[in-house]
Amino acid sequence: MMGTIIIHDCTLIDCTGRDPRTHAWVRVEGERIAGIGSDAPPRVDGVIEIEAAGRVLMPGLIDAHAHLSIVGNITDHNRGPMPVHFLKIAREIEETLADGFTTVRDAGGLDWGYKEAIRQGLLRGPRVFVSNGTLSQTGGHGDLRSRAATQPEPQTPGLWSIGIVVDGPDQVRWGAREMFRRGADQLKVMANGGCVSPADELTSVQFTIAELRAAVEEAKAQGKYVMAHTYTTTSMMNCIDAGVRTLEHGNFISSEVAERMARSGTFLVPTIATYELLATDGRSLGYPEYVIQKIEQALKGAYEALSIARQAGVRIGSGSDVLGAQQRKKAFELGYKSKVMPAMEVLVATTKTNAEIVGMQSELGTVETGKLADLLLVDGNPLDDLSILADRGRIHMVIQGGRIVADRRP
């Protein structure tokens, strides 16, 4: 049950880009922010009063590139008892919210049914935007068959959303329509080779412009958009030409591509955390050597790519892309980005810009009157040290849509 909450004496980082405001108060009524001010808040009977004692109040975090259903080593995630796998996914969804991510865009694998379970209150989790399965060409990043295989490995529909291998514009149209039929909020296509796929190189350009345009046309017909897994300049140019809205990773971006993205308003969602973490721990987690080599190859270009995009004025969002045992480390992404971007820019990318990416800029991403009350009360100032947001013990309160979902105040 929601009522009125007043949080007073906070340091407000509203993520609009304005400087922090000290001794501020925020009033929440129902699911929305009803007022913001400084010094003494208005006296209202029957409210929940939260004394912030100078702690930082900021918007809930948004991860624009997550894989909540990949809870084990991706090379063998289809094995094991189904109930165990389902409960692992459910646990990671709940833990993601407890870590301060009030909204997540899943970039492939999470079935629409988990989103529906959250909506019905059967599962407590972030606000989820699902891609369902991905679209891949034969031998592409989403085709996980070994080179010796002739048939795909058996998978379990509903436990996770199975991707589709499609070739040619007509099959791409069918695949896009099928994903939207399953409830996808956006369409994910694999336009480059990938680190975990066994039959391609990282730099392999995948899908033709005609195939990508077919995907974009089908998404636009649904009032939705396409996000593309991509690394190389050729692949990124193809995606821009086809009208893809968000480019994921982008580790080998060039200045020319970045300038085109800035002119066209195309978003970039860098995902440095997954490369940093797997380069360090991938072998101990059981990933094959070919995966580790491609991870290390991708990591070499990650920071320079972010710098090139920033200098060109590209709209930069933020995703973690963490897998399996790394799921709880989504917020590590913010610290890695801060090696290139000022802390405030990193926070804006993870809140305001990501809200634009998921199409919720009028509702989420900043602390402003009228918006949904997705808020974090944080012990310490993330502008001084973004690693604070990767420490659950420092996130003293999580509020989602006006509901207190975690209260860890001393």
KEKE-3310 file (N, C-alpha, C; in steps of 0.2 Angstrom, whole numbers, plus 5000, padded with zeros to 4 digits):
npx = (5004:5003:5007:5011:5027:5040:5056:5069:5082:5092:5105:5103:5105:5099:5101:5098:5108:5111:5120:5122:5110:5110:5103:5090:5073:5061:5045:5034:5020:5009:5013:5021:5033:5029:5033:5047:5060:5069:5078:5066:5054:5036:5024:5015:5002:5001:5011:5025:5041:5057:5072:5086:5099:5109:5113:5114:5102:5095:5090:5083:5094:5097:5099:5104:5107:5106:5107:5097:5092:5103:5111:5121:5136:5137:5140:5135:5122:5110:5108:5104:5092:5075:5067:5077:5084:5075:5072:5084:5085:5074:5079:5090:5083:5076:5087:5094:5085:5086:5099:5098:5094:5081:5075:5077:5083:5082:5093:5091:5085:5078:5062:5046:5037:5042:5042:5028:5026:5032:5023:5011:5014:5020:5033:5046:5054:5064:5058:5055:5061:5059:5068:5065:5070:5084:5088:5097:5109:5113:5126:5129:5131:5121:5119:5122:5126:5138:5153:5152:5139:5123:5110:5100:5104:5093:5081:5071:5056:5049:5056:5068:5069:5069:5081:5081:5086:5089:5088:5090:5079:5065:5064:5069:5059:5048:5054:5055:5042:5038:5045:5039:5026:5028:5029:5039:5048:5057:5067:5080:5095:5108:5122:5135:5150:5153:5158:5155:5150:5153:5156:5160:5170:5175:5175:5167:5155:5138:5122:5114:5112:5099:5092:5093:5086:5073:5071:5070:5059:5049:5049:5046:5033:5026:5027:5039:5057:5074:5088:5105:5118:5134:5151:5161:5166:5160:5149:5142:5140:5131:5120:5117:5113:5102:5093:5093:5091:5098:5115:5124:5138:5150:5164:5175:5173:5174:5180:5173:5161:5156:5153:5143:5134:5131:5125:5114:5107:5108:5109:5122:5127:5138:5147:5157:5159:5157:5168:5179:5177:5176:5188:5196:5191:5186:5192:5193:5180:5176:5175:5178:5194:5194:5183:5189:5199:5193:5186:5196:5201:5190:5190:5202:5198:5188:5189:5195:5185:5174:5179:5180:5167:5161:5168:5163:5150:5140:5125:5126:5122:5121:5126:5128:5130:5133:5136:5130:5139:5143:5132:5128:5136:5133:5133:5147:5150:5148:5159:5170:5167:5169:5183:5184:5174:5167:5161:5147:5142:5143:5133:5121:5121:5117:5105:5096:5098:5097:5084:5078:5082:5074:5062:5055:5057:5049:5044:5054:5071:5076:5075:5062:5047:5032:5036:5039:5042:5056:5069:5085:5093:5108:5123:5136:5144:5141:5147:5160:5165:5161:5161:5154:5141:5141:5141:5131:5128:5130:5119:5106:5093:5080:5068:5054:5043:5036:5035:5043:5056:5067:5076:5089:5094:5105)
npy = (4994:5011:5027:5043:5049:5058:5063:5070:5083:5079:5076:5081:5073:5075:5071:5078:5084:5096:5104:5096:5097:5103:5100:5097:5092:5079:5075:5061:5056:5043:5034:5043:5058:5071:5084:5095:5103:5115:5116:5117:5105:5104:5102:5088:5078:5060:5054:5045:5049:5051:5053:5059:5064:5070:5061:5055:5057:5050:5046:5030:5017:5012:4998:4996:4986:4971:4953:4944:4931:4923:4914:4905:4898:4903:4894:4882:4884:4878:4866:4855:4854:4860:4867:4872:4881:4890:4896:4901:4912:4919:4923:4931:4942:4947:4951:4960:4971:4974:4978:4991:4994:4999:4998:4989:4985:4970:4962:4950:4934:4934:4928:4934:4930:4932:4946:4947:4940:4949:4960:4955:4954:4942:4941:4950:4963:4973:4986:4979:4978:4968:4959:4947:4932:4933:4939:4930:4927:4912:4904:4915:4927:4923:4910:4896:4884:4871:4869:4856:4852:4849:4851:4862:4863:4856:4866:4875:4882:4896:4895:4901:4914:4908:4911:4915:4909:4916:4920:4931:4944:4941:4930:4937:4946:4938:4933:4944:4948:4937:4938:4950:4945:4937:4946:4955:4970:4978:4974:4963:4962:4952:4959:4958:4947:4938:4936:4924:4915:4900:4899:4910:4925:4939:4950:4948:4953:4954:4950:4959:4975:4976:4965:4970:4982:4977:4971:4983:4990:4981:4983:4997:4997:4991:5001:5001:4998:4994:4986:4983:4971:4975:4978:4983:4995:4994:4986:4994:5005:4999:4997:5010:5015:5007:5011:5007:5009:5009:5005:4992:4989:4992:4992:4994:5007:5020:5037:5043:5035:5038:5051:5051:5044:5054:5064:5057:5054:5042:5030:5025:5011:5007:4993:4989:4982:4968:4963:4967:4960:4946:4945:4944:4934:4924:4912:4904:4903:4894:4896:4893:4893:4900:4909:4918:4923:4931:4940:4947:4953:4961:4970:4977:4988:4995:5006:5016:5017:5022:5035:5041:5041:5049:5061:5065:5068:5058:5051:5043:5029:5016:5000:4984:4970:4959:4942:4926:4921:4934:4942:4950:4961:4972:4986:4989:4993:5007:5012:5008:5016:5028:5030:5036:5046:5060:5059:5063:5063:5050:5045:5052:5045:5033:5034:5046:5046:5032:5031:5038:5029:5018:5023:5030:5043:5053:5049:5042:5042:5055:5065:5073:5083:5075:5064:5046:5039:5033:5029:5031:5030:5035:5031:5041:5050:5047:5055:5058:5045:5032:5019:5017:5014:5001:4994:4986:4988:5001:5007:5013:5014:5008:5014:5011:5016:5023:5014:5007:4996:4991:4993:4998:5006:5011)
npz = (5000:4996:5001:5007:5007:5014:5011:5019:5022:5013:5001:4985:4970:4955:4942:4931:4926:4933:4946:4962:4976:4992:5008:5004:5001:4997:4991:4990:4983:4983:4968:4963:4961:4971:4975:4977:4987:4997:5012:5026:5025:5020:5033:5035:5040:5045:5037:5030:5037:5032:5038:5030:5034:5027:5017:5000:4988:4974:4957:4953:4947:4930:4919:4903:4896:4899:4904:4911:4911:4909:4920:4922:4916:4900:4890:4893:4898:4896:4902:4917:4930:4927:4936:4945:4937:4934:4947:4950:4940:4944:4957:4953:4947:4957:4966:4958:4958:4972:4972:4967:4954:4947:4935:4920:4904:4895:4885:4878:4879:4891:4895:4891:4900:4913:4915:4915:4927:4937:4935:4940:4953:4958:4958:4964:4956:4945:4934:4918:4902:4889:4876:4872:4863:4852:4835:4823:4810:4801:4808:4815:4829:4837:4834:4842:4840:4839:4828:4823:4824:4818:4820:4831:4849:4861:4868:4881:4879:4887:4899:4896:4883:4867:4854:4836:4821:4806:4789:4776:4770:4770:4780:4791:4793:4797:4808:4816:4818:4825:4837:4842:4843:4854:4864:4864:4869:4862:4848:4846:4837:4829:4823:4822:4824:4839:4857:4863:4854:4844:4830:4823:4820:4830:4823:4812:4800:4800:4794:4781:4774:4769:4776:4789:4787:4785:4798:4805:4799:4802:4816:4817:4812:4823:4832:4839:4841:4835:4842:4841:4842:4840:4834:4824:4812:4799:4801:4810:4802:4793:4801:4805:4793:4790:4800:4813:4830:4843:4846:4852:4862:4853:4852:4842:4836:4824:4822:4811:4811:4823:4822:4812:4820:4830:4822:4817:4828:4834:4847:4858:4867:4878:4885:4896:4907:4906:4899:4906:4918:4914:4907:4918:4926:4918:4914:4926:4928:4919:4906:4888:4880:4867:4869:4879:4873:4863:4871:4877:4866:4863:4874:4872:4864:4870:4879:4872:4862:4869:4872:4859:4855:4865:4862:4850:4852:4853:4859:4874:4882:4895:4899:4906:4903:4910:4914:4921:4935:4937:4938:4949:4948:4941:4943:4943:4930:4930:4937:4928:4917:4922:4920:4908:4907:4915:4932:4934:4921:4919:4928:4923:4910:4915:4920:4916:4901:4899:4902:4891:4881:4883:4881:4891:4896:4900:4912:4920:4926:4930:4945:4947:4948:4946:4940:4940:4956:4957:4967:4975:4991:4996:5005:5006:4992:4976:4966:4970:4971:4962:4964:4976:4972:4968:4980:4990:5003:5005:4998:5005:5004:4993:4982:4973:4961:4971:4981:4995:4993:4998:5013:5021:5031:5044)
capx = (5000:5007:5005:5015:5034:5044:5063:5071:5089:5096:5109:5099:5108:5093:5103:5096:5114:5112:5124:5119:5107:5111:5097:5084:5068:5057:5039:5032:5013:5007:5019:5025:5036:5024:5036:5054:5061:5075:5077:5061:5049:5030:5021:5009:5000:5001:5016:5032:5046:5064:5078:5092:5105:5114:5114:5113:5096:5096:5086:5085:5098:5094:5104:5101:5110:5107:5104:5095:5091:5110:5113:5126:5141:5133:5141:5131:5116:5104:5109:5102:5085:5072:5065:5083:5086:5070:5073:5090:5083:5070:5083:5094:5079:5075:5093:5095:5081:5089:5105:5097:5092:5074:5073:5082:5082:5085:5096:5090:5085:5073:5056:5041:5033:5045:5039:5021:5026:5033:5017:5006:5016:5022:5040:5048:5060:5065:5053:5058:5059:5061:5069:5064:5076:5088:5088:5104:5110:5116:5133:5130:5132:5116:5118:5126:5128:5146:5154:5150:5132:5118:5103:5101:5103:5086:5080:5065:5052:5046:5061:5071:5066:5074:5082:5079:5091:5085:5093:5086:5074:5058:5064:5070:5052:5045:5057:5054:5035:5037:5047:5034:5020:5030:5029:5045:5047:5061:5070:5088:5098:5115:5125:5143:5152:5152:5163:5153:5148:5158:5157:5162:5175:5172:5174:5162:5149:5132:5116:5115:5108:5092:5090:5092:5080:5067:5069:5068:5052:5044:5049:5042:5026:5024:5029:5045:5063:5079:5094:5110:5125:5139:5158:5165:5164:5156:5143:5139:5137:5125:5115:5114:5110:5096:5089:5094:5090:5103:5120:5127:5145:5153:5171:5179:5170:5179:5177:5168:5155:5154:5150:5137:5129:5129:5121:5107:5104:5108:5112:5127:5126:5144:5146:5164:5160:5157:5174:5184:5176:5177:5195:5199:5188:5183:5195:5191:5172:5175:5174:5183:5199:5192:5179:5193:5203:5189:5184:5202:5201:5185:5192:5207:5196:5182:5189:5196:5179:5170:5182:5179:5160:5160:5171:5159:5144:5136:5121:5129:5119:5125:5124:5133:5130:5136:5133:5132:5142:5145:5126:5128:5141:5130:5135:5154:5150:5149:5166:5174:5165:5172:5190:5184:5169:5166:5156:5141:5140:5141:5126:5116:5120:5114:5098:5092:5099:5094:5077:5076:5083:5068:5056:5052:5060:5044:5042:5060:5078:5078:5071:5058:5040:5027:5039:5038:5047:5061:5074:5090:5096:5115:5128:5142:5143:5144:5151:5167:5167:5156:5161:5149:5134:5142:5141:5124:5128:5130:5113:5102:5085:5078:5061:5052:5036:5033:5036:5050:5057:5073:5077:5095:5097:5107)
capy = (5000:5017:5033:5049:5049:5064:5062:5077:5084:5075:5079:5078:5073:5074:5068:5082:5088:5101:5102:5093:5102:5101:5101:5096:5087:5077:5072:5056:5054:5037:5032:5049:5063:5077:5090:5095:5109:5115:5118:5114:5102:5106:5098:5084:5072:5053:5053:5042:5053:5048:5058:5057:5065:5073:5056:5057:5055:5051:5041:5023:5015:5008:4995:4996:4980:4965:4947:4942:4924:4919:4914:4901:4899:4903:4888:4876:4886:4874:4860:4856:4854:4867:4872:4875:4886:4895:4899:4905:4918:4923:4926:4937:4947:4951:4954:4966:4977:4976:4982:4998:4994:4999:4997:4985:4982:4964:4962:4944:4928:4934:4927:4939:4928:4935:4952:4947:4938:4955:4964:4952:4954:4936:4941:4957:4964:4979:4987:4976:4979:4962:4958:4939:4930:4937:4936:4929:4924:4906:4905:4921:4927:4920:4903:4894:4877:4869:4868:4849:4851:4850:4853:4866:4860:4857:4871:4875:4888:4898:4895:4907:4915:4905:4915:4913:4909:4919:4922:4934:4949:4938:4927:4942:4949:4933:4932:4950:4947:4931:4941:4954:4941:4934:4951:4959:4978:4980:4969:4963:4958:4951:4962:4956:4941:4939:4932:4917:4911:4896:4898:4916:4929:4945:4956:4945:4957:4949:4953:4964:4981:4974:4962:4975:4987:4973:4971:4990:4991:4978:4986:5003:4995:4990:5007:4999:4999:4989:4987:4979:4969:4977:4980:4985:5001:4992:4984:5000:5009:4996:4998:5017:5016:5003:5015:5004:5015:5009:5001:4990:4988:4997:4993:4996:5012:5025:5044:5044:5032:5042:5058:5049:5042:5060:5067:5054:5053:5035:5029:5020:5008:5003:4988:4988:4978:4961:4962:4968:4954:4940:4944:4942:4928:4919:4905:4901:4901:4888:4898:4890:4898:4904:4915:4922:4927:4936:4945:4951:4957:4967:4974:4982:4994:4997:5013:5021:5018:5027:5041:5043:5042:5055:5067:5066:5070:5053:5050:5037:5026:5012:4993:4980:4964:4954:4935:4921:4923:4941:4946:4955:4966:4977:4993:4990:4997:5014:5014:5007:5021:5034:5031:5040:5051:5062:5055:5066:5061:5042:5045:5054:5040:5027:5036:5050:5044:5026:5032:5039:5023:5013:5027:5032:5049:5058:5045:5040:5044:5061:5067:5079:5083:5072:5058:5040:5039:5028:5033:5028:5034:5032:5033:5043:5054:5044:5060:5057:5038:5028:5012:5016:5011:4994:4991:4986:4990:5009:5009:5012:5013:5008:5015:5010:5018:5025:5009:5006:4989:4989:4998:4996:5011:5009)
capz = (5000:4995:5004:5006:5010:5014:5013:5020:5023:5008:4996:4979:4963:4951:4936:4925:4924:4937:4952:4968:4980:4999:5013:5000:5003:4991:4994:4986:4985:4978:4965:4959:4965:4971:4977:4979:4989:5001:5019:5030:5021:5023:5038:5033:5045:5042:5031:5032:5036:5031:5039:5026:5037:5022:5012:4993:4985:4967:4953:4953:4941:4924:4915:4897:4892:4904:4902:4917:4911:4909:4927:4923:4910:4894:4885:4896:4902:4894:4906:4923:4931:4925:4942:4948:4933:4935:4953:4949:4936:4948:4962:4950:4945:4964:4968:4953:4961:4978:4971:4965:4947:4947:4928:4916:4897:4894:4878:4875:4883:4897:4892:4893:4906:4919:4916:4918:4934:4940:4934:4944:4960:4960:4958:4965:4952:4941:4928:4913:4895:4886:4869:4871:4860:4847:4828:4821:4804:4801:4809:4818:4836:4841:4833:4847:4838:4838:4821:4821:4825:4812:4823:4837:4855:4863:4873:4884:4878:4893:4904:4893:4877:4862:4848:4830:4816:4800:4783:4770:4772:4772:4786:4796:4794:4800:4815:4820:4820:4830:4843:4844:4845:4860:4869:4865:4869:4857:4844:4846:4831:4830:4817:4822:4828:4846:4861:4865:4848:4842:4823:4820:4822:4833:4817:4806:4799:4800:4791:4776:4775:4767:4781:4794:4786:4786:4805:4807:4796:4806:4823:4817:4811:4830:4836:4843:4838:4835:4845:4837:4844:4834:4836:4819:4808:4793:4804:4813:4797:4790:4806:4805:4786:4791:4804:4820:4835:4848:4844:4858:4863:4848:4854:4837:4833:4822:4822:4806:4813:4829:4819:4809:4825:4833:4817:4816:4835:4836:4854:4859:4874:4879:4890:4897:4913:4905:4896:4912:4923:4911:4906:4924:4930:4913:4914:4932:4928:4915:4899:4884:4878:4862:4872:4883:4868:4860:4877:4878:4860:4863:4879:4870:4861:4874:4882:4866:4858:4873:4871:4853:4855:4869:4859:4844:4855:4853:4865:4877:4888:4899:4900:4910:4899:4914:4913:4925:4941:4937:4938:4955:4947:4936:4944:4941:4924:4931:4938:4922:4912:4924:4917:4902:4907:4922:4936:4933:4914:4920:4931:4918:4906:4918:4922:4911:4894:4898:4902:4884:4877:4884:4879:4897:4898:4903:4918:4923:4924:4934:4951:4945:4950:4942:4937:4945:4962:4958:4970:4979:4996:4996:5010:5002:4986:4970:4962:4972:4971:4959:4967:4981:4969:4968:4986:4992:5010:5004:4996:5011:5003:4986:4981:4966:4960:4977:4986:4998:4992:5002:5018:5025:5035:5051)
cpx = (5004:5004:5009:5021:5037:5051:5066:5079:5093:5100:5106:5103:5102:5094:5100:5102:5116:5116:5119:5116:5107:5104:5091:5079:5064:5051:5036:5024:5011:5013:5023:5028:5031:5027:5043:5056:5068:5073:5071:5056:5042:5028:5015:5008:5000:5005:5022:5037:5053:5069:5084:5098:5110:5116:5112:5106:5096:5091:5088:5089:5095:5100:5101:5103:5111:5105:5102:5093:5098:5113:5119:5131:5137:5134:5138:5125:5110:5103:5106:5094:5081:5070:5071:5085:5081:5071:5079:5089:5079:5074:5087:5090:5078:5081:5095:5091:5084:5096:5104:5095:5085:5071:5079:5079:5086:5087:5095:5091:5080:5066:5051:5037:5036:5043:5032:5021:5027:5027:5012:5008:5019:5030:5042:5054:5059:5059:5057:5056:5063:5062:5066:5070:5079:5087:5095:5104:5113:5123:5135:5131:5127:5115:5124:5128:5136:5146:5152:5143:5128:5111:5105:5100:5096:5086:5073:5061:5049:5051:5066:5068:5071:5075:5081:5084:5087:5090:5088:5081:5067:5059:5065:5063:5048:5048:5055:5046:5034:5039:5042:5028:5022:5030:5035:5044:5051:5064:5077:5090:5105:5119:5132:5144:5152:5157:5161:5151:5153:5160:5158:5167:5172:5171:5170:5156:5144:5126:5117:5110:5100:5089:5089:5087:5073:5065:5067:5061:5047:5043:5045:5035:5022:5025:5035:5051:5068:5085:5099:5116:5129:5145:5161:5162:5159:5149:5139:5136:5131:5119:5112:5110:5103:5091:5088:5094:5096:5108:5124:5134:5149:5161:5176:5177:5176:5176:5172:5161:5152:5150:5144:5132:5126:5124:5114:5104:5104:5112:5117:5127:5133:5143:5153:5164:5161:5164:5180:5183:5178:5185:5199:5197:5186:5185:5193:5184:5171:5174:5179:5188:5197:5187:5184:5197:5199:5187:5190:5203:5196:5187:5197:5204:5190:5183:5191:5189:5174:5172:5180:5171:5158:5162:5167:5152:5138:5132:5123:5124:5123:5122:5129:5135:5134:5132:5135:5134:5143:5138:5126:5133:5139:5133:5143:5155:5151:5156:5171:5173:5169:5180:5190:5179:5169:5160:5149:5138:5139:5134:5121:5115:5116:5107:5094:5092:5096:5087:5074:5077:5077:5062:5052:5055:5055:5042:5048:5066:5080:5073:5068:5051:5036:5030:5038:5044:5051:5067:5079:5092:5103:5119:5134:5140:5146:5148:5159:5169:5161:5155:5156:5142:5135:5142:5134:5123:5128:5123:5108:5095:5084:5070:5059:5045:5033:5033:5043:5051:5063:5075:5083:5098:5099:5102)
cpy = (5006:5023:5039:5048:5056:5062:5069:5077:5079:5079:5077:5079:5071:5071:5071:5085:5094:5099:5100:5099:5099:5103:5101:5091:5085:5073:5068:5055:5048:5035:5037:5054:5069:5084:5090:5102:5109:5117:5114:5111:5104:5100:5095:5079:5066:5052:5049:5047:5050:5054:5055:5059:5067:5067:5058:5054:5056:5046:5034:5021:5011:5005:4993:4990:4974:4959:4943:4934:4920:4919:4909:4902:4898:4897:4882:4878:4882:4867:4861:4855:4861:4871:4875:4882:4892:4899:4903:4912:4922:4927:4932:4943:4951:4954:4960:4972:4979:4979:4989:4999:4994:4998:4993:4984:4976:4963:4955:4938:4928:4933:4932:4937:4931:4942:4952:4945:4944:4959:4962:4952:4947:4936:4949:4958:4971:4980:4984:4977:4973:4962:4951:4937:4935:4935:4936:4926:4917:4907:4911:4921:4924:4913:4900:4886:4876:4868:4861:4848:4852:4852:4857:4861:4861:4862:4871:4881:4890:4899:4901:4908:4913:4910:4912:4914:4911:4921:4925:4939:4946:4934:4932:4945:4944:4933:4938:4950:4942:4934:4946:4951:4938:4939:4955:4967:4981:4974:4969:4959:4958:4953:4961:4950:4943:4934:4925:4912:4907:4896:4905:4920:4935:4950:4954:4950:4953:4953:4959:4970:4980:4970:4966:4980:4983:4972:4978:4992:4988:4981:4993:5002:4994:4996:5006:5000:4993:4991:4981:4978:4971:4980:4985:4991:4999:4990:4990:5004:5006:4997:5005:5018:5012:5007:5011:5010:5015:5003:4999:4988:4993:4998:4995:5002:5017:5032:5045:5041:5036:5048:5056:5048:5049:5064:5064:5053:5046:5034:5024:5017:5004:4998:4985:4982:4970:4959:4962:4962:4948:4939:4942:4935:4923:4912:4901:4899:4896:4890:4895:4896:4903:4910:4920:4926:4933:4942:4949:4956:4963:4972:4979:4988:4997:5004:5018:5022:5023:5034:5044:5045:5049:5062:5069:5068:5065:5053:5043:5035:5021:5005:4989:4974:4958:4947:4931:4923:4930:4945:4951:4961:4971:4984:4994:4994:5004:5016:5013:5013:5028:5035:5035:5046:5053:5059:5057:5063:5053:5041:5047:5048:5034:5028:5040:5047:5037:5026:5034:5033:5019:5017:5029:5039:5054:5055:5043:5044:5050:5061:5073:5078:5080:5065:5052:5041:5033:5031:5029:5033:5031:5035:5034:5046:5050:5049:5060:5050:5034:5021:5011:5013:5004:4990:4991:4989:4998:5011:5008:5011:5013:5009:5014:5011:5020:5020:5008:4998:4987:4995:4996:5001:5009:5010)
cpz = (5000:4998:5002:5010:5009:5016:5013:5023:5019:5004:4989:4973:4959:4945:4930:4922:4929:4943:4958:4972:4987:5003:5009:5003:4997:4994:4988:4988:4980:4975:4962:4964:4965:4973:4979:4981:4993:5008:5022:5025:5024:5028:5035:5038:5041:5037:5034:5031:5036:5032:5035:5029:5032:5017:5005:4991:4978:4963:4954:4946:4936:4920:4908:4893:4897:4901:4908:4917:4911:4916:4928:4917:4904:4889:4887:4899:4901:4899:4913:4924:4930:4931:4945:4944:4934:4941:4953:4945:4941:4954:4959:4949:4952:4966:4964:4956:4968:4978:4968:4958:4947:4940:4924:4909:4896:4887:4875:4879:4888:4893:4895:4899:4913:4920:4918:4925:4939:4940:4939:4951:4962:4961:4959:4961:4949:4936:4922:4906:4891:4879:4867:4868:4855:4840:4826:4814:4805:4803:4813:4825:4840:4839:4837:4846:4837:4830:4819:4821:4819:4814:4830:4843:4857:4869:4876:4884:4885:4899:4902:4886:4871:4856:4842:4825:4809:4795:4778:4773:4774:4779:4792:4798:4798:4808:4819:4822:4825:4837:4846:4847:4852:4866:4869:4865:4864:4854:4844:4840:4832:4823:4817:4825:4835:4850:4862:4860:4845:4835:4820:4823:4825:4828:4812:4806:4797:4798:4786:4778:4774:4773:4787:4793:4787:4794:4807:4805:4800:4813:4822:4816:4818:4835:4841:4839:4838:4839:4842:4841:4838:4837:4830:4815:4803:4796:4807:4808:4794:4795:4805:4798:4786:4795:4811:4825:4840:4846:4851:4857:4859:4850:4849:4833:4830:4823:4817:4808:4819:4827:4816:4815:4828:4828:4817:4823:4837:4843:4854:4866:4875:4885:4892:4903:4911:4902:4902:4916:4920:4909:4912:4927:4925:4914:4920:4932:4923:4907:4894:4882:4872:4864:4875:4878:4864:4865:4877:4872:4860:4868:4877:4867:4865:4876:4877:4863:4862:4872:4865:4852:4859:4865:4853:4846:4854:4859:4868:4883:4891:4900:4903:4906:4903:4913:4919:4932:4942:4938:4943:4954:4942:4937:4944:4935:4925:4933:4932:4918:4915:4923:4911:4903:4915:4926:4935:4926:4915:4923:4927:4913:4908:4920:4917:4904:4894:4898:4895:4880:4877:4883:4885:4900:4901:4910:4923:4922:4928:4940:4949:4947:4945:4939:4943:4950:4962:4961:4974:4985:4997:5001:5006:4995:4980:4965:4964:4971:4968:4961:4973:4978:4968:4974:4989:4999:5010:5001:5001:5010:4995:4986:4974:4965:4966:4983:4989:4997:4995:5007:5022:5029:5042:5056)
residu = (MET:MET:GLY:THR:ILE:ILE:ILE:HIS:ASP:CYS:THR:LEU:ILE:ASP:CYS:THR:GLY:ARG:ASP:PRO:ARG:THR:HIS:ALA:TRP:VAL:ARG:VAL:GLU:GLY:GLU:ARG:ILE:ALA:GLY:ILE:GLY:SER:ASP:ALA:PRO:PRO:ARG:VAL:ASP:GLY:VAL:ILE:GLU:ILE:GLU:ALA:ALA:GLY:ARG:VAL:LEU:MET:PRO:GLY:LEU:ILE:ASP:ALA:HIS:ALA:HIS:LEU:SER:ILE:VAL:GLY:ASN:ILE:THR:ASP:HIS:ASN:ARG:GLY:PRO:MET:PRO:VAL:HIS:PHE:LEU:LYS:ILE:ALA:ARG:GLU:ILE:GLU:GLU:THR:LEU:ALA:ASP:GLY:PHE:THR:THR:VAL:ARG:ASP:ALA:GLY:GLY:LEU:ASP:TRP:GLY:TYR:LYS:GLU:ALA:ILE:ARG:GLN:GLY:LEU:LEU:ARG:GLY:PRO:ARG:VAL:PHE:VAL:SER:ASN:GLY:THR:LEU:SER:GLN:THR:GLY:GLY:HIS:GLY:ASP:LEU:ARG:SER:ARG:ALA:ALA:THR:GLN:PRO:GLU:PRO:GLN:THR:PRO:GLY:LEU:TRP:SER:ILE:GLY:ILE:VAL:VAL:ASP:GLY:PRO:ASP:GLN:VAL:ARG:TRP:GLY:ALA:ARG:GLU:MET:PHE:ARG:ARG:GLY:ALA:ASP:GLN:LEU:LYS:VAL:MET:ALA:ASN:GLY:GLY:CYS:VAL:SER:PRO:ALA:ASP:GLU:LEU:THR:SER:VAL:GLN:PHE:THR:ILE:ALA:GLU:LEU:ARG:ALA:ALA:VAL:GLU:GLU:ALA:LYS:ALA:GLN:GLY:LYS:TYR:VAL:MET:ALA:HIS:THR:TYR:THR:THR:THR:SER:MET:MET:ASN:CYS:ILE:ASP:ALA:GLY:VAL:ARG:THR:LEU:GLU:HIS:GLY:ASN:PHE:ILE:SER:SER:GLU:VAL:ALA:GLU:ARG:MET:ALA:ARG:SER:GLY:THR:PHE:LEU:VAL:PRO:THR:ILE:ALA:THR:TYR:GLU:LEU:LEU:ALA:THR:ASP:GLY:ARG:SER:LEU:GLY:TYR:PRO:GLU:TYR:VAL:ILE:GLN:LYS:ILE:GLU:GLN:ALA:LEU:LYS:GLY:ALA:TYR:GLU:ALA:LEU:SER:ILE:ALA:ARG:GLN:ALA:GLY:VAL:ARG:ILE:GLY:SER:GLY:SER:ASP:VAL:LEU:GLY:ALA:GLN:GLN:ARG:LYS:LYS:ALA:PHE:GLU:LEU:GLY:TYR:LYS:SER:LYS:VAL:MET:PRO:ALA:MET:GLU:VAL:LEU:VAL:ALA:THR:THR:LYS:THR:ASN:ALA:GLU:ILE:VAL:GLY:MET:GLN:SER:GLU:LEU:GLY:THR:VAL:GLU:THR:GLY:LYS:LEU:ALA:ASP:LEU:LEU:LEU:VAL:ASP:GLY:ASN:PRO:LEU:ASP:ASP:LEU:SER:ILE:LEU:ALA:ASP:ARG:GLY:ARG:ILE:HIS:MET:VAL:ILE:GLN:GLY:GLY:ARG:ILE:VAL:ALA:ASP:ARG:ARG:PRO)
# end
